[in-house]
Structures are given as C-alpha cells and as structure tokens.
Amino acid sequence: MAEKEKQQGLTEKKEGDFSEWYNQVVLKAELADYAPVRGFMVVRPNAYSIWEKIQEGFNNAISKWG
C-alpha cells in the first residue's frame, strides 16, 4: 500500500496522519485549493458536484421514510 501511495505522490500514509493524508488527496484530486485567508479552502466545481450528488442521495433516502 505504501508503494502505491508513493506512486500517487502522497507523502503521508492513511494510517499515519489521516488529516494530512486527506488534505493531500483533496489537493491532488483538485477538489479544493487553499484560499488566500489562512485556514480556509476553496471548494472547486467537481467537489461541489460530488456534494450535490451526496445531498441528492441522502434526500432520496430520507424521503422514503416519510
């Protein structure tokens, strides 16, 4: 697994520093970028599209209960 992560350009292992690994995955996938304001990230269009699909699936699941 570690060799595969190195090939993908990740410096952290998922089992190690999960937060740093997650940030690397998000940046490498171009889902977000760092904002000019410290501590903030800007969500890119593909990430927002994924978020909308998650909401749609969740809303469909909830509507079946009621």
PQR file with spaces between the fields and no chain letter, atoms N, CA, C, O and H, PARSE charges and radii, in Angstrom:
ATOM       1  N    MET     1       0.824   -1.195    0.000 -0.4000 1.5000
ATOM       2  CA   MET     1       0.000    0.000    0.000 -0.0000 2.0000
ATOM       3  C    MET     1       0.866    1.256    0.000  0.5500 1.7000
ATOM       4  O    MET     1       0.570    2.210   -0.720 -0.5500 1.4000
ATOM       5  N    ALA     2       1.922    1.267    0.791 -0.4000 1.5000
ATOM       6  CA   ALA     2       2.773    2.454    0.872 -0.0000 2.0000
ATOM       7  C    ALA     2       3.403    2.755   -0.475  0.5500 1.7000
ATOM       8  O    ALA     2       3.548    3.921   -0.845 -0.5500 1.4000
ATOM       9  H    ALA     2       2.162    0.492    1.376  0.4000 1.0000
ATOM      10  N    GLU     3       3.783    1.711   -1.220 -0.4000 1.5000
ATOM      11  CA   GLU     3       4.381    1.922   -2.538 -0.0000 2.0000
ATOM      12  C    GLU     3       3.381    2.565   -3.487  0.5500 1.7000
ATOM      13  O    GLU     3       3.746    3.437   -4.276 -0.5500 1.4000
ATOM      14  H    GLU     3       3.665    0.764   -0.920  0.4000 1.0000
ATOM      15  N    LYS     4       2.137    2.147   -3.420 -0.4000 1.5000
ATOM      16  CA   LYS     4       1.090    2.717   -4.266 -0.0000 2.0000
ATOM      17  C    LYS     4       0.886    4.187   -3.925  0.5500 1.7000
ATOM      18  O    LYS     4       0.728    5.011   -4.825 -0.5500 1.4000
ATOM      19  H    LYS     4       1.840    1.439   -2.780  0.4000 1.0000
ATOM      20  N    GLU     5       0.888    4.529   -2.631 -0.4000 1.5000
ATOM      21  CA   GLU     5       0.735    5.923   -2.212 -0.0000 2.0000
ATOM      22  C    GLU     5       1.889    6.778   -2.711  0.5500 1.7000
ATOM      23  O    GLU     5       1.678    7.920   -3.120 -0.5500 1.4000
ATOM      24  H    GLU     5       1.017    3.860   -1.900  0.4000 1.0000
ATOM      25  N    LYS     6       3.118    6.239   -2.686 -0.4000 1.5000
ATOM      26  CA   LYS     6       4.268    6.990   -3.182 -0.0000 2.0000
ATOM      27  C    LYS     6       4.120    7.256   -4.674  0.5500 1.7000
ATOM      28  O    LYS     6       4.472    8.333   -5.154 -0.5500 1.4000
ATOM      29  H    LYS     6       3.290    5.312   -2.354  0.4000 1.0000
ATOM      30  N    GLN     7       3.604    6.281   -5.403 -0.4000 1.5000
ATOM      31  CA   GLN     7       3.401    6.453   -6.835 -0.0000 2.0000
ATOM      32  C    GLN     7       2.383    7.542   -7.117  0.5500 1.7000
ATOM      33  O    GLN     7       2.461    8.215   -8.145 -0.5500 1.4000
ATOM      34  H    GLN     7       3.318    5.406   -5.013  0.4000 1.0000
ATOM      35  N    GLN     8       1.439    7.720   -6.223 -0.4000 1.5000
ATOM      36  CA   GLN     8       0.405    8.724   -6.410 -0.0000 2.0000
ATOM      37  C    GLN     8       0.854   10.091   -5.905  0.5500 1.7000
ATOM      38  O    GLN     8       0.107   11.063   -6.023 -0.5500 1.4000
ATOM      39  H    GLN     8       1.376    7.174   -5.388  0.4000 1.0000
ATOM      40  N    GLY     9       2.046   10.184   -5.351 -0.4000 1.5000
ATOM      41  CA   GLY     9       2.566   11.460   -4.894 -0.0000 2.0000
ATOM      42  C    GLY     9       2.138   11.842   -3.494  0.5500 1.7000
ATOM      43  O    GLY     9       2.243   13.010   -3.120 -0.5500 1.4000
ATOM      44  H    GLY     9       2.652    9.395   -5.255  0.4000 1.0000
ATOM      45  N    LEU    10       1.657   10.890   -2.708 -0.4000 1.5000
ATOM      46  CA   LEU    10       1.249   11.180   -1.347 -0.0000 2.0000
ATOM      47  C    LEU    10       2.440   10.934   -0.416  0.5500 1.7000
ATOM      48  O    LEU    10       3.138    9.927   -0.534 -0.5500 1.4000
ATOM      49  H    LEU    10       1.572    9.941   -3.012  0.4000 1.0000
ATOM      50  N    THR    11       2.657   11.865    0.504 -0.4000 1.5000
ATOM      51  CA   THR    11       3.782   11.708    1.422 -0.0000 2.0000
ATOM      52  C    THR    11       3.371   11.090    2.734  0.5500 1.7000
ATOM      53  O    THR    11       4.226   10.625    3.487 -0.5500 1.4000
ATOM      54  H    THR    11       2.090   12.683    0.601  0.4000 1.0000
ATOM      55  N    GLU    12       2.101   11.070    3.028 -0.4000 1.5000
ATOM      56  CA   GLU    12       1.597   10.508    4.289 -0.0000 2.0000
ATOM      57  C    GLU    12       0.827    9.227    4.014  0.5500 1.7000
ATOM      58  O    GLU    12       0.231    9.058    2.951 -0.5500 1.4000
ATOM      59  H    GLU    12       1.406   11.448    2.416  0.4000 1.0000
ATOM      60  N    LYS    13       0.851    8.328    4.991 -0.4000 1.5000
ATOM      61  CA   LYS    13       0.022    7.124    4.932 -0.0000 2.0000
ATOM      62  C    LYS    13      -1.326    7.434    5.581  0.5500 1.7000
ATOM      63  O    LYS    13      -1.414    8.228    6.518 -0.5500 1.4000
ATOM      64  H    LYS    13       1.335    8.466    5.855  0.4000 1.0000
ATOM      65  N    LYS    14      -2.346    6.807    5.076 -0.4000 1.5000
ATOM      66  CA   LYS    14      -3.688    6.993    5.628 -0.0000 2.0000
ATOM      67  C    LYS    14      -3.715    6.605    7.110  0.5500 1.7000
ATOM      68  O    LYS    14      -4.384    7.252    7.916 -0.5500 1.4000
ATOM      69  H    LYS    14      -2.275    6.163    4.315  0.4000 1.0000
ATOM      70  N    GLU    15      -2.989    5.556    7.454 -0.4000 1.5000
ATOM      71  CA   GLU    15      -2.979    5.068    8.830 -0.0000 2.0000
ATOM      72  C    GLU    15      -2.153    5.976    9.746  0.5500 1.7000
ATOM      73  O    GLU    15      -2.311    5.918   10.966 -0.5500 1.4000
ATOM      74  H    GLU    15      -2.446    5.031    6.799  0.4000 1.0000
ATOM      75  N    GLY    16      -1.289    6.801    9.190 -0.4000 1.5000
ATOM      76  CA   GLY    16      -0.444    7.691    9.982 -0.0000 2.0000
ATOM      77  C    GLY    16      -1.190    8.953   10.367  0.5500 1.7000
ATOM      78  O    GLY    16      -2.026    8.945   11.270 -0.5500 1.4000
ATOM      79  H    GLY    16      -1.160    6.848    8.199  0.4000 1.0000
ATOM      80  N    ASP    17      -0.883   10.025    9.680 -0.4000 1.5000
ATOM      81  CA   ASP    17      -1.527   11.325    9.921 -0.0000 2.0000
ATOM      82  C    ASP    17      -2.696   11.459    8.950  0.5500 1.7000
ATOM      83  O    ASP    17      -2.531   11.958    7.837 -0.5500 1.4000
ATOM      84  H    ASP    17      -0.204   10.031    8.946  0.4000 1.0000
ATOM      85  N    PHE    18      -3.882   11.009    9.377 -0.4000 1.5000
ATOM      86  CA   PHE    18      -5.039   10.971    8.488 -0.0000 2.0000
ATOM      87  C    PHE    18      -5.380   12.354    7.946  0.5500 1.7000
ATOM      88  O    PHE    18      -5.708   12.495    6.768 -0.5500 1.4000
ATOM      89  H    PHE    18      -4.016   10.604   10.281  0.4000 1.0000
ATOM      90  N    SER    19      -5.308   13.370    8.791 -0.4000 1.5000
ATOM      91  CA   SER    19      -5.660   14.725    8.370 -0.0000 2.0000
ATOM      92  C    SER    19      -4.760   15.199    7.229  0.5500 1.7000
ATOM      93  O    SER    19      -5.248   15.744    6.239 -0.5500 1.4000
ATOM      94  H    SER    19      -5.042   13.256    9.748  0.4000 1.0000
ATOM      95  N    GLU    20      -3.467   14.996    7.363 -0.4000 1.5000
ATOM      96  CA   GLU    20      -2.533   15.408    6.307 -0.0000 2.0000
ATOM      97  C    GLU    20      -2.745   14.586    5.047  0.5500 1.7000
ATOM      98  O    GLU    20      -2.705   15.121    3.939 -0.5500 1.4000
ATOM      99  H    GLU    20      -3.071   14.553    8.167  0.4000 1.0000
ATOM     100  N    TRP    21      -2.971   13.277    5.214 -0.4000 1.5000
ATOM     101  CA   TRP    21      -3.229   12.414    4.066 -0.0000 2.0000
ATOM     102  C    TRP    21      -4.474   12.884    3.314  0.5500 1.7000
ATOM     103  O    TRP    21      -4.465   12.968    2.086 -0.5500 1.4000
ATOM     104  H    TRP    21      -3.003   12.842    6.114  0.4000 1.0000
ATOM     105  N    TYR    22      -5.549   13.191    4.055 -0.4000 1.5000
ATOM     106  CA   TYR    22      -6.799   13.641    3.449 -0.0000 2.0000
ATOM     107  C    TYR    22      -6.585   14.945    2.670  0.5500 1.7000
ATOM     108  O    TYR    22      -7.070   15.086    1.548 -0.5500 1.4000
ATOM     109  H    TYR    22      -5.556   13.123    5.052  0.4000 1.0000
ATOM     110  N    ASN    23      -5.860   15.893    3.265 -0.4000 1.5000
ATOM     111  CA   ASN    23      -5.569   17.148    2.566 -0.0000 2.0000
ATOM     112  C    ASN    23      -4.808   16.897    1.276  0.5500 1.7000
ATOM     113  O    ASN    23      -5.089   17.530    0.258 -0.5500 1.4000
ATOM     114  H    ASN    23      -5.465   15.779    4.177  0.4000 1.0000
ATOM     115  N    GLN    24      -3.851   15.985    1.305 -0.4000 1.5000
ATOM     116  CA   GLN    24      -3.088   15.676    0.096 -0.0000 2.0000
ATOM     117  C    GLN    24      -3.981   15.067   -0.979  0.5500 1.7000
ATOM     118  O    GLN    24      -3.849   15.399   -2.157 -0.5500 1.4000
ATOM     119  H    GLN    24      -3.622   15.472    2.131  0.4000 1.0000
ATOM     120  N    VAL    25      -4.882   14.183   -0.582 -0.4000 1.5000
ATOM     121  CA   VAL    25      -5.796   13.561   -1.544 -0.0000 2.0000
ATOM     122  C    VAL    25      -6.705   14.609   -2.180  0.5500 1.7000
ATOM     123  O    VAL    25      -6.896   14.612   -3.396 -0.5500 1.4000
ATOM     124  H    VAL    25      -4.989   13.913    0.375  0.4000 1.0000
ATOM     125  N    VAL    26      -7.262   15.494   -1.367 -0.4000 1.5000
ATOM     126  CA   VAL    26      -8.170   16.534   -1.870 -0.0000 2.0000
ATOM     127  C    VAL    26      -7.438   17.466   -2.837  0.5500 1.7000
ATOM     128  O    VAL    26      -7.980   17.820   -3.884 -0.5500 1.4000
ATOM     129  H    VAL    26      -7.107   15.492   -0.379  0.4000 1.0000
ATOM     130  N    LEU    27      -6.230   17.859   -2.499 -0.4000 1.5000
ATOM     131  CA   LEU    27      -5.458   18.747   -3.374 -0.0000 2.0000
ATOM     132  C    LEU    27      -5.041   18.034   -4.651  0.5500 1.7000
ATOM     133  O    LEU    27      -5.137   18.608   -5.736 -0.5500 1.4000
ATOM     134  H    LEU    27      -5.789   17.571   -1.649  0.4000 1.0000
ATOM     135  N    LYS    28      -4.583   16.796   -4.541 -0.4000 1.5000
ATOM     136  CA   LYS    28      -4.149   16.035   -5.713 -0.0000 2.0000
ATOM     137  C    LYS    28      -5.321   15.782   -6.665  0.5500 1.7000
ATOM     138  O    LYS    28      -5.143   15.795   -7.883 -0.5500 1.4000
ATOM     139  H    LYS    28      -4.505   16.330   -3.659  0.4000 1.0000
ATOM     140  N    ALA    29      -6.514   15.554   -6.116 -0.4000 1.5000
ATOM     141  CA   ALA    29      -7.711   15.315   -6.932 -0.0000 2.0000
ATOM     142  C    ALA    29      -8.295   16.622   -7.468  0.5500 1.7000
ATOM     143  O    ALA    29      -9.269   16.605   -8.221 -0.5500 1.4000
ATOM     144  H    ALA    29      -6.658   15.544   -5.127  0.4000 1.0000
ATOM     145  N    GLU    30      -7.709   17.740   -7.085 -0.4000 1.5000
ATOM     146  CA   GLU    30      -8.165   19.070   -7.494 -0.0000 2.0000
ATOM     147  C    GLU    30      -9.621   19.317   -7.105  0.5500 1.7000
ATOM     148  O    GLU    30     -10.400   19.879   -7.876 -0.5500 1.4000
ATOM     149  H    GLU    30      -6.918   17.753   -6.473  0.4000 1.0000
ATOM     150  N    LEU    31      -9.971   18.884   -5.889 -0.4000 1.5000
ATOM     151  CA   LEU    31     -11.317   19.129   -5.373 -0.0000 2.0000
ATOM     152  C    LEU    31     -11.383   20.447   -4.620  0.5500 1.7000
ATOM     153  O    LEU    31     -12.462   21.020   -4.470 -0.5500 1.4000
ATOM     154  H    LEU    31      -9.339   18.428   -5.263  0.4000 1.0000
ATOM     155  N    ALA    32     -10.242   20.935   -4.146 -0.4000 1.5000
ATOM     156  CA   ALA    32     -10.197   22.195   -3.409 -0.0000 2.0000
ATOM     157  C    ALA    32      -8.798   22.792   -3.541  0.5500 1.7000
ATOM     158  O    ALA    32      -7.839   22.104   -3.891 -0.5500 1.4000
ATOM     159  H    ALA    32      -9.365   20.469   -4.268  0.4000 1.0000
ATOM     160  N    ASP    33      -8.708   24.069   -3.258 -0.4000 1.5000
ATOM     161  CA   ASP    33      -7.441   24.794   -3.229 -0.0000 2.0000
ATOM     162  C    ASP    33      -7.387   25.598   -1.953  0.5500 1.7000
ATOM     163  O    ASP    33      -8.418   25.900   -1.351 -0.5500 1.4000
ATOM     164  H    ASP    33      -9.487   24.628   -2.975  0.4000 1.0000
ATOM     165  N    TYR    34      -6.176   25.946   -1.541 -0.4000 1.5000
ATOM     166  CA   TYR    34      -6.041   26.823   -0.384 -0.0000 2.0000
ATOM     167  C    TYR    34      -6.523   28.216   -0.744  0.5500 1.7000
ATOM     168  O    TYR    34      -6.245   28.714   -1.835 -0.5500 1.4000
ATOM     169  H    TYR    34      -5.339   25.701   -2.030  0.4000 1.0000
ATOM     170  N    ALA    35      -7.240   28.838    0.164 -0.4000 1.5000
ATOM     171  CA   ALA    35      -7.735   30.207   -0.027 -0.0000 2.0000
ATOM     172  C    ALA    35      -6.658   31.192    0.414  0.5500 1.7000
ATOM     173  O    ALA    35      -5.724   30.812    1.121 -0.5500 1.4000
ATOM     174  H    ALA    35      -7.466   28.434    1.050  0.4000 1.0000
ATOM     175  N    PRO    36      -6.780   32.453    0.004 -0.5600 1.5000
ATOM     176  CA   PRO    36      -5.810   33.447    0.448  0.2800 2.0000
ATOM     177  C    PRO    36      -5.909   33.737    1.947  0.5500 1.7000
ATOM     178  O    PRO    36      -4.995   34.322    2.527 -0.5500 1.4000
ATOM     179  N    VAL    37      -7.004   33.334    2.567 -0.4000 1.5000
ATOM     180  CA   VAL    37      -7.191   33.518    4.008 -0.0000 2.0000
ATOM     181  C    VAL    37      -6.707   32.254    4.712  0.5500 1.7000
ATOM     182  O    VAL    37      -7.118   31.148    4.361 -0.5500 1.4000
ATOM     183  H    VAL    37      -7.747   32.859    2.096  0.4000 1.0000
ATOM     184  N    ARG    38      -5.847   32.416    5.690 -0.4000 1.5000
ATOM     185  CA   ARG    38      -5.266   31.270    6.388 -0.0000 2.0000
ATOM     186  C    ARG    38      -6.353   30.389    7.026  0.5500 1.7000
ATOM     187  O    ARG    38      -7.272   30.883    7.680 -0.5500 1.4000
ATOM     188  H    ARG    38      -5.513   33.314    5.975  0.4000 1.0000
ATOM     189  N    GLY    39      -6.220   29.081    6.818 -0.4000 1.5000
ATOM     190  CA   GLY    39      -7.146   28.137    7.422 -0.0000 2.0000
ATOM     191  C    GLY    39      -8.376   27.832    6.587  0.5500 1.7000
ATOM     192  O    GLY    39      -9.225   27.049    7.010 -0.5500 1.4000
ATOM     193  H    GLY    39      -5.474   28.680    6.288  0.4000 1.0000
ATOM     194  N    PHE    40      -8.489   28.428    5.418 -0.4000 1.5000
ATOM     195  CA   PHE    40      -9.663   28.223    4.569 -0.0000 2.0000
ATOM     196  C    PHE    40      -9.268   27.534    3.272  0.5500 1.7000
ATOM     197  O    PHE    40      -8.154   27.698    2.774 -0.5500 1.4000
ATOM     198  H    PHE    40      -7.798   29.065    5.074  0.4000 1.0000
ATOM     199  N    MET    41     -10.199   26.762    2.739 -0.4000 1.5000
ATOM     200  CA   MET    41     -10.012   26.151    1.431 -0.0000 2.0000
ATOM     201  C    MET    41     -11.198   26.529    0.556  0.5500 1.7000
ATOM     202  O    MET    41     -12.310   26.728    1.045 -0.5500 1.4000
ATOM     203  H    MET    41     -11.104   26.628    3.143  0.4000 1.0000
ATOM     204  N    VAL    42     -10.945   26.624   -0.735 -0.4000 1.5000
ATOM     205  CA   VAL    42     -11.978   26.946   -1.715 -0.0000 2.0000
ATOM     206  C    VAL    42     -12.390   25.645   -2.389  0.5500 1.7000
ATOM     207  O    VAL    42     -11.551   24.916   -2.918 -0.5500 1.4000
ATOM     208  H    VAL    42     -10.041   26.463   -1.131  0.4000 1.0000
ATOM     209  N    VAL    43     -13.681   25.361   -2.365 -0.4000 1.5000
ATOM     210  CA   VAL    43     -14.209   24.154   -2.997 -0.0000 2.0000
ATOM     211  C    VAL    43     -14.291   24.393   -4.499  0.5500 1.7000
ATOM     212  O    VAL    43     -14.848   25.393   -4.951 -0.5500 1.4000
ATOM     213  H    VAL    43     -14.363   25.953   -1.936  0.4000 1.0000
ATOM     214  N    ARG    44     -13.734   23.471   -5.258 -0.4000 1.5000
ATOM     215  CA   ARG    44     -13.750   23.586   -6.718 -0.0000 2.0000
ATOM     216  C    ARG    44     -15.023   22.947   -7.275  0.5500 1.7000
ATOM     217  O    ARG    44     -15.698   22.200   -6.567 -0.5500 1.4000
ATOM     218  H    ARG    44     -13.281   22.659   -4.891  0.4000 1.0000
ATOM     219  N    PRO    45     -15.355   23.234   -8.536 -0.5600 1.5000
ATOM     220  CA   PRO    45     -16.627   22.762   -9.110  0.2800 2.0000
ATOM     221  C    PRO    45     -16.858   21.254   -9.020  0.5500 1.7000
ATOM     222  O    PRO    45     -17.976   20.832   -8.723 -0.5500 1.4000
ATOM     223  N    ASN    46     -15.841   20.433   -9.265 -0.4000 1.5000
ATOM     224  CA   ASN    46     -16.045   18.983   -9.188 -0.0000 2.0000
ATOM     225  C    ASN    46     -16.415   18.542   -7.778  0.5500 1.7000
ATOM     226  O    ASN    46     -17.250   17.656   -7.605 -0.5500 1.4000
ATOM     227  H    ASN    46     -14.934   20.776   -9.507  0.4000 1.0000
ATOM     228  N    ALA    47     -15.805   19.148   -6.782 -0.4000 1.5000
ATOM     229  CA   ALA    47     -16.130   18.807   -5.400 -0.0000 2.0000
ATOM     230  C    ALA    47     -17.560   19.222   -5.072  0.5500 1.7000
ATOM     231  O    ALA    47     -18.277   18.499   -4.380 -0.5500 1.4000
ATOM     232  H    ALA    47     -15.126   19.868   -6.923  0.4000 1.0000
ATOM     233  N    TYR    48     -17.968   20.369   -5.560 -0.4000 1.5000
ATOM     234  CA   TYR    48     -19.334   20.821   -5.301 -0.0000 2.0000
ATOM     235  C    TYR    48     -20.337   19.897   -5.979  0.5500 1.7000
ATOM     236  O    TYR    48     -21.404   19.625   -5.430 -0.5500 1.4000
ATOM     237  H    TYR    48     -17.386   20.957   -6.122  0.4000 1.0000
ATOM     238  N    SER    49     -19.999   19.418   -7.159 -0.4000 1.5000
ATOM     239  CA   SER    49     -20.861   18.473   -7.860 -0.0000 2.0000
ATOM     240  C    SER    49     -21.002   17.173   -7.064  0.5500 1.7000
ATOM     241  O    SER    49     -22.096   16.617   -6.966 -0.5500 1.4000
ATOM     242  H    SER    49     -19.132   19.639   -7.606  0.4000 1.0000
ATOM     243  N    ILE    50     -19.903   16.696   -6.502 -0.4000 1.5000
ATOM     244  CA   ILE    50     -19.948   15.499   -5.656 -0.0000 2.0000
ATOM     245  C    ILE    50     -20.847   15.750   -4.452  0.5500 1.7000
ATOM     246  O    ILE    50     -21.665   14.903   -4.091 -0.5500 1.4000
ATOM     247  H    ILE    50     -19.015   17.148   -6.581  0.4000 1.0000
ATOM     248  N    TRP    51     -20.693   16.916   -3.835 -0.4000 1.5000
ATOM     249  CA   TRP    51     -21.511   17.269   -2.669 -0.0000 2.0000
ATOM     250  C    TRP    51     -23.008   17.275   -3.033  0.5500 1.7000
ATOM     251  O    TRP    51     -23.837   16.794   -2.261 -0.5500 1.4000
ATOM     252  H    TRP    51     -20.029   17.604   -4.128  0.4000 1.0000
ATOM     253  N    GLU    52     -23.341   17.814   -4.193 -0.4000 1.5000
ATOM     254  CA   GLU    52     -24.742   17.834   -4.617 -0.0000 2.0000
ATOM     255  C    GLU    52     -25.287   16.417   -4.805  0.5500 1.7000
ATOM     256  O    GLU    52     -26.437   16.148   -4.459 -0.5500 1.4000
ATOM     257  H    GLU    52     -22.667   18.205   -4.820  0.4000 1.0000
ATOM     258  N    LYS    53     -24.475   15.513   -5.348 -0.4000 1.5000
ATOM     259  CA   LYS    53     -24.898   14.117   -5.536 -0.0000 2.0000
ATOM     260  C    LYS    53     -25.113   13.433   -4.187  0.5500 1.7000
ATOM     261  O    LYS    53     -26.056   12.657   -4.029 -0.5500 1.4000
ATOM     262  H    LYS    53     -23.541   15.731   -5.630  0.4000 1.0000
ATOM     263  N    ILE    54     -24.244   13.716   -3.216 -0.4000 1.5000
ATOM     264  CA   ILE    54     -24.411   13.154   -1.878 -0.0000 2.0000
ATOM     265  C    ILE    54     -25.723   13.652   -1.264  0.5500 1.7000
ATOM     266  O    ILE    54     -26.482   12.872   -0.690 -0.5500 1.4000
ATOM     267  H    ILE    54     -23.478   14.346   -3.344  0.4000 1.0000
ATOM     268  N    GLN    55     -25.981   14.951   -1.390 -0.4000 1.5000
ATOM     269  CA   GLN    55     -27.225   15.517   -0.856 -0.0000 2.0000
ATOM     270  C    GLN    55     -28.439   14.888   -1.525  0.5500 1.7000
ATOM     271  O    GLN    55     -29.423   14.569   -0.858 -0.5500 1.4000
ATOM     272  H    GLN    55     -25.365   15.586   -1.856  0.4000 1.0000
ATOM     273  N    GLU    56     -28.374   14.711   -2.830 -0.4000 1.5000
ATOM     274  CA   GLU    56     -29.491   14.128   -3.576 -0.0000 2.0000
ATOM     275  C    GLU    56     -29.774   12.708   -3.088  0.5500 1.7000
ATOM     276  O    GLU    56     -30.928   12.348   -2.851 -0.5500 1.4000
ATOM     277  H    GLU    56     -27.575   14.971   -3.372  0.4000 1.0000
ATOM     278  N    GLY    57     -28.732   11.911   -2.938 -0.4000 1.5000
ATOM     279  CA   GLY    57     -28.906   10.547   -2.444 -0.0000 2.0000
ATOM     280  C    GLY    57     -29.458   10.519   -1.034  0.5500 1.7000
ATOM     281  O    GLY    57     -30.332    9.711   -0.723 -0.5500 1.4000
ATOM     282  H    GLY    57     -27.795   12.203   -3.130  0.4000 1.0000
ATOM     283  N    PHE    58     -28.953   11.398   -0.177 -0.4000 1.5000
ATOM     284  CA   PHE    58     -29.431   11.472    1.200 -0.0000 2.0000
ATOM     285  C    PHE    58     -30.897   11.904    1.238  0.5500 1.7000
ATOM     286  O    PHE    58     -31.698   11.311    1.960 -0.5500 1.4000
ATOM     287  H    PHE    58     -28.242   12.054   -0.430  0.4000 1.0000
ATOM     288  N    ASN    59     -31.248   12.922    0.473 -0.4000 1.5000
ATOM     289  CA   ASN    59     -32.631   13.405    0.442 -0.0000 2.0000
ATOM     290  C    ASN    59     -33.588   12.328   -0.070  0.5500 1.7000
ATOM     291  O    ASN    59     -34.702   12.186    0.435 -0.5500 1.4000
ATOM     292  H    ASN    59     -30.597   13.404   -0.114  0.4000 1.0000
ATOM     293  N    ASN    60     -33.149   11.583   -1.061 -0.4000 1.5000
ATOM     294  CA   ASN    60     -33.986   10.473   -1.578 -0.0000 2.0000
ATOM     295  C    ASN    60     -34.197    9.405   -0.513  0.5500 1.7000
ATOM     296  O    ASN    60     -35.300    8.880   -0.366 -0.5500 1.4000
ATOM     297  H    ASN    60     -32.244   11.699   -1.471  0.4000 1.0000
ATOM     298  N    ALA    61     -33.149    9.085    0.223 -0.4000 1.5000
ATOM     299  CA   ALA    61     -33.253    8.072    1.278 -0.0000 2.0000
ATOM     300  C    ALA    61     -34.180    8.548    2.394  0.5500 1.7000
ATOM     301  O    ALA    61     -34.984    7.767    2.903 -0.5500 1.4000
ATOM     302  H    ALA    61     -32.252    9.511    0.104  0.4000 1.0000
ATOM     303  N    ILE    62     -34.077    9.813    2.777 -0.4000 1.5000
ATOM     304  CA   ILE    62     -34.914   10.358    3.840 -0.0000 2.0000
ATOM     305  C    ILE    62     -36.373   10.435    3.392  0.5500 1.7000
ATOM     306  O    ILE    62     -37.275   10.156    4.182 -0.5500 1.4000
ATOM     307  H    ILE    62     -33.424   10.447    2.364  0.4000 1.0000
ATOM     308  N    SER    63     -36.615   10.807    2.142 -0.4000 1.5000
ATOM     309  CA   SER    63     -37.997   10.956    1.663 -0.0000 2.0000
ATOM     310  C    SER    63     -38.740    9.608    1.632  0.5500 1.7000
ATOM     311  O    SER    63     -39.969    9.574    1.697 -0.5500 1.4000
ATOM     312  H    SER    63     -35.882   11.033    1.500  0.4000 1.0000
ATOM     313  N    LYS    64     -37.998    8.517    1.534 -0.4000 1.5000
ATOM     314  CA   LYS    64     -38.639    7.186    1.541 -0.0000 2.0000
ATOM     315  C    LYS    64     -39.183    6.838    2.921  0.5500 1.7000
ATOM     316  O    LYS    64     -40.092    6.016    3.032 -0.5500 1.4000
ATOM     317  H    LYS    64     -37.000    8.545    1.481  0.4000 1.0000
ATOM     318  N    TRP    65     -38.649    7.444    3.969 -0.4000 1.5000
ATOM     319  CA   TRP    65     -39.112    7.181    5.332 -0.0000 2.0000
ATOM     320  C    TRP    65     -40.397    7.930    5.650  0.5500 1.7000
ATOM     321  O    TRP    65     -41.204    7.475    6.461 -0.5500 1.4000
ATOM     322  H    TRP    65     -37.911    8.112    3.879  0.4000 1.0000
ATOM     323  N    GLY    66     -40.581    9.051    5.026 -0.4000 1.5000
ATOM     324  CA   GLY    66     -41.707    9.899    5.415 -0.0000 2.0000
ATOM     325  C    GLY    66     -42.738    9.926    4.414  0.5500 1.7000
ATOM     326  O    GLY    66     -43.755   10.597    4.594 -0.5500 1.4000
ATOM     327  H    GLY    66     -39.925    9.421    4.367  0.4000 1.0000
